[in-house]
Amino acid sequence: MTHRRAVFVCCDGLGRDWVDASRTPTLQDMRHTGVWCAEHRAVFPSVTRVSAASIATGCLPGRHGLHGNRMGLLEGGRVVVRDVGNPDFRAHMRRATGTTLRVPTMAQRVATSGGFIAFSNVSPGAAYFLDPEHFGFVYHRAGSYAPQGVPIGGADALDVSHDLAGDWVMTQRFCAEILADRRPAIAVLWLANPDHTLHGVPLGSSAHLEALCHADRCVLEVLQTVERLRRDGDEILLLVGSDHGQETIGDCLDLEAWLSQQGLAPLLESGDIAVAGQGTAALLYATEHGRPRLLERLDALRAAPWADGVIAQGAMGEHGQVATGGLVAAVNMARRDELNPHGVRGRRWVVAEPGKPAAIGDGQHGGWGPDETNPFLIVNHAGSPSATLRQPTCITDIAPTMLRFLGLPMDGLDGSPLPLEQRG
């Protein structure tokens, strides 16, 4: 029996410029035999949890409502900044906003049309926002869940380490169990690397190159499985890509301390103003009481040497955000045109986060810098000729591409389906 289905593999944090014959031979080969999206872009903030929601929904953050890796919620009349990566964040978000994501996910759209299964080895929040309301199956080392949120335990749960070895074990199980046996309409494999490695090593280092090789090996395992299933008669659309790239940490700034020096200390202490760091960017929140004072200080923020750009209120839409739920403004941190010890150009300021010291010289992302917003995407389908797609594409185009392939509605999406021209 022929199964028509779609598969997406995410190599977290693998920037487009790192795909080449020596570092990622499988991806390089797929680049020349499939559809290579030469102008593929991330969303803002260029962080994994937001990217997961954007890929899952085909919508920009301003539509789906998940603002960043850290997000301010209006709780008890004040702004409380919470880490989206924590497993309990969805409960806090529901209490504060009445929902999680404001638009349907792919898991919801295929719940009665073949189903959805995701294996993820990134943060719990990034995994769970692929399907926050439990329409399909999501497997993660912090907890795996079946439809309706039924816990999956024992040998059926995903018990892997958060490292290169864990990615490989997860990939092998994904290929054998999900692709070859259970065969859902949509299957997602989200590798932790090279992103996880890069948060502790410099770009271009031997450890970074090892992580690239490892991700390429995982992709090869999936590709070989898909090709075998195609020979058996299954029609499979395979998309392989990333959510964002990486840049180098050059220096760190405590943005809350700077705002305090600008006379906003009482409003920060009362929760009327709050900073949600996103690595190389930050989101600024305020209550109605704190909003006027925060807006008054934005010109000073724009003039700071460590700030590359500041957007507020209506201008948030230029970067896919909406000033709602207490979100007032965003700042992208400045970039210095310098080389790191491995010859990688660019050093970025990052925003200090509580309990998370910045590792100067290692990788980071989150803003709208040139490398962090530079993911890759390859479309592999037996019926499509090889091509380089030079029109701008975005990670929000992944969901509509998969849904159109499956013959399902694509209403209410920000993204557009990529062309899948048929041979003959």
Buried (B, 14 or more C-beta within 10 A) or exposed (E): EEBEBBBBBBBBBBBBEBBEEEBBBBBBBBBEEBBBBBEBBBBBBBBBBBBBBBBBBBBBBBBBBBBBBBBBBBBEEBBBBBBBBBBEBBEBBEEBBEEBBBBBBBBBBBBEBBBBBBBBBBBBBBBBBBBBBBBBBBBBBBBBBBBEEEEBEEEEBBEBBBBBEBBBBBBEBBBEBBBBEEBBBBBBBBBBBBBBBBBEBBBBBEBBBBBBBBBBBBBBBBBEBBBEBBEEEBBBBBBBBBBBBBBBBBBBBBBBEBBBEBEBBEBBEBBBBBBBBBBBBBBBBBBEBBBEBBBEBBEBBBEBEBBBBBBBBEBBEEBBBBBEBBBBBBBBBBBEEEEBEBEBBBBBBBBBBEEEEBBEBBBBBBBBBEBBBBBBBBBBBBEBEEBEBEEEBBBBBBBBBBBBBBEBEBEEBBBBBBEBEEEE
